[in-house]
Amino acid sequence: MVQLTTKNRSSRRNSRRNAEINITNLMDVMMVLLVVFMVAAPLMTSGIALDLPKVGGKNLTGKETSLNISVDEEGYYYIGKEEIPADEIVDKVKAVRDANPEISVIISGDTDAQYGRVLGLMALLKNAGFEKVGLKTDPAPNQNERIKK
């Protein structure tokens, strides 16, 4: 009889074990990571800060990829954050086109950039054989109101 009672105690002890996983600490870590990424995401913009002209027009559609060339107010050319001299810009863009023949070129000219520098870049690219060259702008203020009317 003595042996029978020790077996009952051990079987009762096994049936009381808790097999749940406590995820409170995991949720705390995930919330902290979420807040960090929410704060850091807007800071991860790349390129040169430009004041784009505000005009109407429709956005480009399709799945084509594009290369953004920026022209700042002093007239310097940039691909990403790297300044490219005017005499090397066509060679750099041709190298990108060789890797991706379907690429289109988008020129982002600052509002205060010289008109001749932006159009000169566009003419250089057209003469080099680039068919898909466009200008990037911001939507005009109150454009949504004109569409609703």
Secondary structure, 3 states (H helix, E strand, C coil): CHHHHHHHHHHHHHHCCCCCCCCHHHHHHHHHHHHHHHHHHHHCCCCCCCCCCEECCCCCCCCCCEEEEEECCCCCEEECCEEECCCCHHHHHHHHHHHCCCCEEEEEECCCCCHHHHHHHHHHHHHCCCCCEEECCEECCCHHHHHHC
